Amino acid sequence: MTAAVGDNSRADRERRVSFSYYHQKDRDIAAKIRELNEQKKSNRQNAKAAGFASSKLDHYLKAFLAEDQQKPVDKHRSERENLIWLGLIQDNPQGDLLADRATHEQMVAAKGFHAGLNALDRVSGFDGGSSDDRHWLESYDLGRQEYETTIPDIMARIKAEADKESPPEDEDDDK
C-alpha cells in the first residue's frame, strides 16, 4: 500500500523515530548524570569525614573554573567588606592597604603549586624558558612532590578506617 499525497503517516513515523533517537540519548545522559551525582555525593561524604565542608569544595571549584579570575577576587573583597561592616572581623586602617594582595611571583608560584598538586598539565602558559615559566615549573614540581609523598599516608589512613568499620570476615569462608 503506497502513501497517498497528503498522507502524513510516514512523516509521523519518522518524527516518532527521530524523537526516540533523541530520547535515548537524553536517557543515557541522565543515567550518567545520576551515576556522577552518586560519585560526587560519595566524594563529598568522604571529604566531610576528612574535615572539608561541601561549601569549601564548591567555592574552590567555582574559583578554579572561573573564566575571569578577577571575579572571585572581587567577590572576596565584597564579602570581606561586609564582615568588616558587621564587626565580625577587624578593619586595620593602619596596615598596608595592599597587604592582602599577592605579588606576581607569589601568584605564579601558587598557580604552579596548585597545578602540580591537582595533576593538571605541566604547561605554565608563560613564555618557555622565561623566569616566570621556570618559577611556575619549580612550583608545579613541588606540588606534585607534595601530593605524591603525602597521599599514600592519607590513603592508608582512609583504608585503615574503612577496615575498622567493615565487619570481620568469617574464617570459615576459606575452608
N, C-alpha and C positions, 0 to 999 in steps of 0.2 A: 504494500500500500504506500503510495507516494504522498508526500505532503502537498496539499493544495496551496495556491497562492494565498497568503494571509494566515496560513496555519502556523501558529506560534509554538506548537508542541516541541519541535526540535530546539528552537531557541530557548524555551523554558527548561528543557533537559540540560542543555549546555550551560545555562545560567546556574542551574542547581549543582551540576558537577563542578563548575568553576567555584561556586560558593563553598562546596565541600572541600576542595583543594585548600582554600584559604583557612577554612575552619580547622582542618587537620594541622596545618602549620601553627595556627594560633593555639590549638590544644597542646601540641608538643612544646611550644614555647612556655605555656602556662605550667606544664609539668616541670620543666627545667627551672622555672622561677620558684615553684614550690620547693623543689629539691635544694636550690641555692638558699632560699629563705630558711630552710631547716638547718643547713650547714652554718648559716650566719647566726642563727639562734643558738646553736651548739657552741660556736666560737665565742659568742657574747657571754654565755654562761661560764665557759672556761675562763674568759678574761675577767669576769666578775669575781670568780673564785680566786683569781690571781691578784685581785685588788684594783682592777681597771673598770670604771663605770662605762656603760654603753655610750653615754653622752660624750665622754672623753674620746672614745673611738670615732664617734660621729663627727666631732669637731675636728679632729686630726685629719680624717679622710676628706672632709669638706675643704679644709685649708690646703691639703695636698693636691686635690683635684681642681682647685680654683684656676680658672683661665687667667684671671687678673690677680696676681699675688698681693696687690695692694689692698684689695677688698677685705681680706681677713684682718689685715693690719689696721685699716680704718675702723672696722667693727670693734676690734680690741680697744682702740683708743676711746671710742664712744662708750663702750661698756666700762672702761676704767674711769672715765669721767663721771658716769652715773654712780659708780661706787664711791667716788670721792664726794659727790654731792649728797649722797645718802649718809655720809660719815662712816661708811664701813671700812674704808681704807684711808690712810692719811695722804694728804696732798703735801708735797715737800717743796714749797716755793723757793727755799734757799738752795736746793740741789740743782744740779745741772739739768736743764730742761731737755737735753738730748741724751741723758744718761741711759734711758731705756732703749736707745737705738743701737743696733749692732753696726760695727764698722763693716766696710766692704769685705775685708779679709775674714772677719768672723762669719759673715753671711756665706761666703764661698766655702769656708770650712764646714759650716753647719749643713749646707746643702750636699756637699760631698759625703760627709759622715752619714747623713740620712739616707742617701742613695746606696751607700755601701751596706748600711745596717739593714736595709729593706731589699737588698739584692736586685736593685734596678740596674739598668745598663751602665757600664763603666765608660760613659761618654760625658765629659764635663759640659760641653756646649760652648766652651771658651776656645779661643784660637789654640790649636795644637802647639805644645811646647811653651806657651806663654806662662808667666808666673802664676796667673790665676788657674790655668789648666793644671800645672804641676801641684799647686796647693790643693785643688779640688781632688785630684787623683790620690794624693797622700791621705787626705781626709777620708776618701772613699775606702782606701785600703784599711785605715784604722776602723772604720765602721764595719767592714766585712770581718776583720780580725775580732772585733768586739763580739759580733754575732756568733762567729764560729767557735770562739773559746767559751762563751757563756751559755749558749743554747743547749749543749749536751747536759750540763748540770741541771738546767731548768727542766728539760725533758725527762731526765732521770727522776727528779723530784715529783713531777706530774705522774710518771709511771708508778713510782713507789706509792703515791697517794691513791692511785686507781687500784693498785694491788691490795692495799689495805681495805678498801671499800668493797672489793669483789668478794663473793663468798668463797670459802676454801673449796678446792676441788676434792671430790671423793677419791680416795686411794684405790677403791675397787674398780675404777674405770680402766686402770692399766692392766688388770688381770683378765 
